[in-house]
Structure formats: structure tokens, C-alpha cells
């Protein structure tokens, strides 16, 4: 899948538009848990997840679920 628009990524992943823009441009690397959330919500696989199978992503998501930061909550 192609990269989502900044506004779509921000809305669907529950992050700020500025953070979404930095993630999409590659200037900021999301946590693995957030990269998995982005994948689940938008279908876009951040390069951080390259090489991982769907089963591996499922396992990581179970062990390390995404939680919004205190600022976002």
C-alpha cells in the first residue's frame, strides 16, 4: 500500500499531524508498537516492519501493545 496522507495517518493512528508528517517523511522513526498500529489502521507498512511476517507482527503486538503517550491522552 502507498503511504497515507498526513491527515489520514494522524487521525487513524491517533497521533498529531506534525508527528505523522515526520513519520511519513522519514525524519522521525515511530516506536515499533506505533508502527504496528499504523499498519493495522492504514495498511501502510512502515520500513521499521520490513522483513517481518504477519505472524511476527501479531506476536510483537501481543507482547508490546501500542499505548498513547500521556501528552496524547
N, C-alpha and C positions, 0 to 999 in steps of 0.2 A: 504494500500500500504506500501511496505517496504521503509526504508529510502533511499533517493537518494545518489549517490556518491557525495563527496565534490565538485568535479569539475562541476558536473551537477547542483547541488544546487547553487553554486556561479554564474554560467553562467545564469541559468534560473531566479534566483531571483535578479540578479544584485548586488550581494554583493561580498566582497573579499573572496578568498579561505580560508584565516585564520579565518574569521568570520564564514563562512559556516561550517568549521571544528568544531569550538566551539559550534555552534548551534546544530550540529549533535551529538556531544559528551555529550551535556547537561551542559557544563561548562559556557555557556552564554545563557541567555534567550532573544529571539528576542522580539521586540515590538509586540503587538497584530496585528497591521497593517501589519508588515512584516511576521508574522506567517500566516496570511491570504494570502498574496502574494505567499508565499512558497507553500501553499496548492493549490492555483489556478494554479501555474506554474508547479508543480511537482506531485500533487496528494497526497503528503505526509502530513498528519495531525500532526503538532507539538503537544505535550502534552498540550500546552497552550490552544488549541482549544477543548480539551476533554470535552465532555458533551454539546457542542454547536450544535444545529441543523443547517442544511444548511440555513434555513431561518434567524436564528440569525446571522450567519456569513455574509449573504448578507446585513443585516441591519447594522452591525458593519462596514462592508466595505464601505457602502454608507456614514456613518457618519464620519468615520476615515480612509480615504484612505491612502495607503502607498505612501510615497514620499521619494526618495533617499536623503541621508544626503548631506550636502554641500561638504563633502570630496569626495563622490562618484560621484557627478555631474560634 
